[in-house]
Amino acid sequence: MLTKNIPNFINILKQIKMLEDVKIYACSMAVDVLGWNMEGLEEVLFDDVIGLTAFLDMAEDAKILFV
């Protein structure tokens, strides 16, 4: 991707957050498995760490994009 000058997906998501009213959540299971914490994540990018059940409840009537 670097040799083709494709933008880093984290930078793309940051730009989207600046332009639109979007929320980006980290998966709590992935965070646990990888041994991460909120301080170790991109603080500007992620709004919170949530589980699948909480996500499905919040996203019931929302437009969702899975990346």
C-alpha positions in Angstrom: 0.0 0.0 0.0 2.9 2.4 0.7 4.4 1.8 -2.7 1.1 2.6 -4.3 0.6 5.8 -2.2 -2.7 4.5 -0.8 -3.7 6.5 2.3 -3.5 4.8 5.7 -7.0 3.7 6.7 -6.6 5.3 10.2 -6.0 8.6 8.6 -9.1 8.1 6.3 -11.2 7.3 9.4 -9.9 10.4 11.2 -10.9 12.5 8.2 -14.3 11.0 8.1 -14.8 11.8 11.8 -13.8 15.4 11.1 -16.3 15.8 8.3 -19.3 13.7 9.5 -21.1 12.9 12.7 -19.9 9.3 13.1 -18.9 7.1 16.0 -16.2 4.5 15.8 -16.1 1.8 18.5 -13.4 -0.8 19.2 -14.5 -4.3 19.7 -14.1 -5.3 23.4 -13.3 -8.9 22.6 -10.5 -7.9 20.2 -9.2 -5.4 22.7 -9.1 -8.2 25.4 -7.5 -10.8 23.1 -4.8 -8.3 22.0 -4.2 -7.0 25.5 -4.9 -3.4 24.6 -6.5 -0.6 26.6 -8.1 2.7 25.6 -4.8 4.5 26.3 -3.1 2.2 23.7 -5.7 2.9 21.0 -5.9 5.9 18.7 -7.5 8.3 21.2 -8.8 10.6 18.5 -10.2 7.7 16.5 -12.2 5.5 18.9 -15.1 6.8 20.9 -15.3 3.8 23.2 -14.7 0.1 23.6 -18.0 -1.8 23.5 -19.2 -5.4 23.2 -21.3 -6.9 20.5 -24.6 -6.8 22.5 -24.1 -3.1 23.3 -23.3 -2.4 19.7 -26.3 -4.2 18.3 -28.5 -2.3 20.8 -27.1 1.1 19.8 -27.2 0.3 16.1 -30.7 -0.9 15.9 -32.0 1.9 13.7 -28.7 3.3 12.6 -26.8 3.3 9.3 -23.9 1.0 9.8 -20.6 0.5 7.8 -18.4 -2.4 8.8 -14.8 -1.9 7.9 
